[in-house]
């Protein structure tokens, strides 16, 4: 689980400050305010650690098949404030926790990046930490990297051969300098890799359903950023004989019913072919997924990912509420809290839904959720860039520092309606 995030000179952000992340973290804000940049920073690191080129420092994307985002070049990522100094840099920093019993159960990552003519984007200053170990790898003149351990006044060596790999690991030449710290440094890099690999992302643009699907009888590793492999995950849950058989589709069906969308969902073979369809069960009627409202097909990847992602994963969602009616939007808050507890899954959610946000307040007031389980942030764009504030929620679900008019001005709208009604009635009386 990610417990803290900080960005400096990254896209819309001059400096986010320390952003505390909880099991359920919700980010609200105006359009084009910088909310997505928070999400993209972690996904940028994920696609870097998954790069087949271990010598790469940062993978800005471009491979439409394997990469999550195409960030463009260094200048597309660098915030305007970062261009004013003598050294143009941006940085990403986070803390994380891993399950008890692993070699590394908590760690720290901080890395700044700069642009070089020869190497494109290169690590300038990498700091990794866990327990009693703090490593620093700093780029110096002519691309040489100096390696320092803990508070040692002098580096243990400096060479181009000590350049970090995929932003999280040290090459064998640098590890040889660490002596007794070498094994722990490798364990830390592995823990970082696992934490980033276990990120699952679902974007706001999800694929529309087909009438039937060809299934290759394999379980996918992920459902895809557009949810394109949702049906594969559901078919695998239904048809593969393993210890978790049926868990995903049962969980999805239960939440469809709780949210008032359907009684459940079922995968069926089409004739004797290798094609399958998803059937949505309603009140006394069964329909192909293609023939029901778009809201069900759009929330289906959200529900599937919540049950399909490995335990301990971090799920990043953009606009999970899209095309849902208000009652179903509110039900997502319960999904996030309950699934987080049951499956130790972390949710980082970017949303515009007042109903989702209000239900989270209600859950806290009803003591069905603790304030320590959820973090709520509001992002807005100002002249100098993105600005963030944490919305403090008390034990009764009340938000003290509510942003004015974010969800509209309900009082002002009621006042305007009353005034218009009074004026029309007055004019009608004058002409009677």
Order of alpha helices (4+ residues) and beta strands (2+ residues): beta-beta-beta-beta-alpha-alpha-beta-beta-beta-beta-beta-beta-alpha-alpha-beta-beta-alpha-alpha-beta-beta-beta-alpha-beta-alpha-beta-alpha-beta-beta-alpha
